Amino acid sequence: MDEQGRRFVYKGAVRRGQNTGFAVLEDYKGCYRGYFLDGYRHGHGCQVYKDGTRQEGMWKCGVFVQA
């Protein structure tokens, strides 16, 4: 569960207790497939939201920065 008590599924690498490397994250927002660094979406990834919209491109410290 996250800080707000919502369930999520994380399948991927963990380093020093932080999500790092390629992974799949399914949470209340939808599904993210891509790279993490120190617990943040970082690098190339694709977020598909529950309503079907998607963001694919580069992420930096958890923020979508470039399609």
C-alpha positions as CSV (number, residue, x, y, z in Angstrom):
1,M,0.0,0.0,0.0
2,D,1.1,3.6,-0.6
3,E,1.2,6.4,1.9
4,Q,-2.6,7.0,1.5
5,G,-3.4,3.3,2.0
6,R,-4.1,2.6,-1.7
7,R,-3.0,-0.8,-3.2
8,F,-0.4,-1.1,-5.9
9,V,1.6,-3.8,-7.6
10,Y,5.3,-3.2,-8.4
11,K,7.2,-5.7,-10.5
12,G,10.8,-4.7,-11.0
13,A,14.2,-4.0,-9.5
14,V,14.8,-2.5,-6.1
15,R,18.1,-1.1,-4.9
16,R,18.8,0.2,-1.4
17,G,15.1,0.0,-0.7
18,Q,14.1,2.2,-3.7
19,N,12.5,1.3,-7.1
20,T,15.3,1.4,-9.6
21,G,15.6,0.1,-13.1
22,F,12.9,-1.2,-15.5
23,A,9.6,-2.1,-13.9
24,V,5.8,-2.3,-14.2
25,L,3.7,-0.4,-11.7
26,E,0.0,-0.8,-11.5
27,D,-1.8,1.6,-9.1
28,Y,-5.0,3.6,-8.7
29,K,-3.9,5.8,-11.7
30,G,-3.4,3.0,-14.2
31,C,-0.3,1.2,-15.4
32,Y,3.3,2.5,-15.9
33,R,5.9,0.6,-17.8
34,G,9.4,2.1,-17.8
35,Y,12.4,3.1,-15.8
36,F,12.7,4.2,-12.2
37,L,15.6,5.8,-10.4
38,D,15.6,6.1,-6.6
39,G,11.9,5.5,-6.4
40,Y,10.9,8.0,-9.1
41,R,9.8,7.5,-12.7
42,H,13.0,8.5,-14.5
43,G,14.0,7.8,-18.1
44,H,11.8,6.4,-20.9
45,G,8.4,5.1,-19.8
46,C,4.7,4.8,-20.7
47,Q,1.8,5.6,-18.4
48,V,-1.6,4.4,-19.4
49,Y,-4.3,5.9,-17.3
50,K,-7.6,4.2,-16.3
51,D,-9.5,6.3,-18.8
52,G,-7.3,5.1,-21.6
53,T,-5.2,8.2,-22.2
54,R,-1.4,7.6,-22.3
55,Q,1.8,9.5,-21.8
56,E,4.9,8.0,-23.4
57,G,8.3,9.6,-23.4
58,M,10.9,10.8,-20.9
59,W,10.3,11.2,-17.2
60,K,12.6,13.1,-14.8
61,C,12.3,12.7,-11.0
62,G,8.7,11.5,-11.4
63,V,7.6,14.3,-13.8
64,F,6.7,13.7,-17.4
65,V,9.0,16.0,-19.4
66,Q,9.1,15.1,-23.1
67,A,6.9,13.1,-25.5
